[in-house]
Amino acid sequence: MSRFAKVKDLMQRYVDERRAVGVHPTVLLRGNCVYSECVGYRGQAAKPPLGEEGRFHLADPLKEYIPAFDHMMVMS
C-alpha cells in the first residue's frame, strides 16, 4: 500500500487546489483491485464526502443507464 501513498497525496493536492472536487483512483492488476481510495467530495455546495457506492462500472454499456444510447455509432 505504501507504493500508492504518492497517488493519494497527489489527488488530495488536486482537491486542495480546487482542480478537482473529488477523485477515486483505482488500480487493477490482472483483474484484481490492488488500490482504491476516495479523496474529496461528491459536490461543491454541501461537500458530502466522496464514497464508493459501486452502482456501476466504467466498462458498463451506457445504454443500460441512458436508453437513448442504445443505437450509438462511433465515427472516425
C-alpha positions in Angstrom: 0.0 0.0 0.0 2.8 2.4 0.7 3.6 2.5 -3.0 0.3 4.3 -3.6 0.8 6.9 -0.9 2.0 9.3 -3.5 -1.2 8.8 -5.5 -3.3 9.8 -2.6 -1.1 12.8 -1.8 -1.4 14.0 -5.4 -5.1 13.5 -5.5 -5.5 15.3 -2.2 -3.4 18.2 -3.6 -5.8 18.4 -6.6 -8.7 18.7 -4.2 -7.0 21.2 -2.0 -6.1 23.4 -5.1 -9.7 23.0 -6.3 -8.5 21.4 -9.6 -11.0 18.6 -8.7 -13.9 18.3 -6.4 -13.4 14.6 -5.7 -11.4 11.7 -7.2 -11.5 8.0 -6.8 -8.3 6.5 -8.2 -8.4 2.7 -8.6 -5.6 0.4 -9.7 -6.3 -3.1 -11.1 -3.6 -5.7 -11.5 -4.5 -8.8 -13.5 -8.2 -8.0 -12.9 -7.8 -7.6 -9.1 -8.2 -4.3 -7.3 -4.8 -3.6 -5.6 -5.6 0.1 -4.7 -8.8 2.1 -4.3 -9.1 5.4 -2.4 -11.7 8.1 -2.2 -10.5 11.7 -1.9 -12.5 14.9 -1.8 -16.3 15.4 -2.1 -19.3 14.5 -4.3 -20.2 18.1 -4.8 -19.0 21.6 -4.1 -22.1 23.1 -2.4 -22.8 20.8 0.5 -19.5 19.0 0.4 -20.7 15.5 1.2 -17.8 13.1 1.4 -16.9 11.1 -1.7 -17.8 7.4 -1.1 -17.7 4.3 -3.1 -21.3 3.1 -3.8 -20.5 0.6 -6.6 -23.6 1.4 -8.6 -21.9 1.0 -12.0 -18.6 0.2 -13.7 -16.9 2.3 -16.3 -17.0 -0.6 -18.7 -20.8 -0.9 -18.4 -22.6 -0.1 -21.6 -24.0 3.4 -21.4 -27.4 2.3 -22.9 -28.1 0.4 -19.6 -28.4 3.8 -17.9 -29.5 6.1 -20.8 -31.7 4.2 -23.3 -31.1 6.8 -26.0 -27.6 5.5 -26.4 -28.9 2.0 -27.5 -28.0 2.6 -31.1 -24.9 4.7 -30.7 -22.5 4.9 -33.6 -18.8 5.9 -33.4 -17.5 7.8 -36.4 -13.8 8.2 -37.1 
